[in-house]
Amino acid sequence: MRLAYVMINAEVGATDEVLEEVRGIPEVKEAHLIYGVYDIIVRVEAETVQGLKDIVASKIRSIDNVRSTLTLVCT
């Protein structure tokens, strides 16, 4: 199993909506609001590193009001 943390920047005023949608993704094991440069931190698990990339690209980044992400893959 592979693990990554994804930092998300959301559009102003949309953090709660983005957090709710992210929590609905099955591969997302935790998601929390944070304060600082990023708005949300998410823990994602997948079978492979490519699986992690696919989840971020096709599921997280496609959410309305996600401005940008930073993915930190753990080895």
C-alpha positions in Angstrom: 0.0 0.0 0.0 1.3 3.5 -0.9 0.6 6.6 1.1 0.5 10.3 0.1 -0.4 13.5 1.7 -2.1 16.1 -0.5 -2.2 19.8 0.3 -5.1 21.6 -1.3 -5.6 25.3 -2.0 -9.3 26.0 -2.5 -11.0 29.1 -3.8 -11.9 31.7 -1.2 -15.1 30.7 0.6 -15.2 27.2 -0.8 -13.1 25.2 1.7 -16.0 23.5 3.5 -17.5 22.4 0.2 -14.2 21.1 -1.1 -13.5 19.3 2.2 -16.9 17.6 2.1 -16.3 16.4 -1.5 -12.8 15.1 -0.8 -14.1 13.1 2.2 -16.4 11.3 -0.2 -13.5 9.8 -2.2 -13.0 6.2 -1.0 -9.2 6.3 -1.2 -9.1 9.4 1.1 -8.5 8.1 4.6 -8.4 11.5 6.4 -9.1 15.1 5.4 -8.7 18.2 7.6 -9.0 21.9 7.3 -5.6 23.6 8.1 -4.4 27.2 8.3 -1.5 28.6 6.5 -0.4 28.4 2.8 -2.8 25.5 2.2 -6.4 25.1 3.2 -6.9 21.3 3.4 -4.6 18.3 4.1 -5.6 14.9 2.8 -4.2 11.4 3.5 -4.6 9.2 0.4 -3.9 5.4 0.1 -3.5 3.4 -3.1 -1.9 0.2 -4.3 0.8 1.9 -6.4 2.4 5.3 -6.8 0.6 5.5 -10.2 -2.6 4.9 -8.4 -1.9 7.8 -6.1 -1.2 10.0 -9.1 -4.5 8.9 -10.7 -6.5 9.7 -7.6 -5.0 13.2 -7.3 -5.4 13.9 -11.0 -8.8 12.5 -11.7 -10.6 12.8 -8.4 -9.1 15.5 -6.3 -8.0 18.1 -8.9 -11.3 17.7 -10.7 -13.3 19.0 -7.8 -14.8 22.4 -8.4 -13.1 25.2 -6.5 -9.8 23.3 -6.1 -7.2 25.9 -7.1 -4.0 23.9 -6.7 -2.5 20.8 -5.0 0.9 19.7 -3.7 1.3 15.9 -3.4 3.8 14.4 -1.0 4.4 10.7 -1.6 5.7 8.7 1.3 8.1 5.9 0.7 
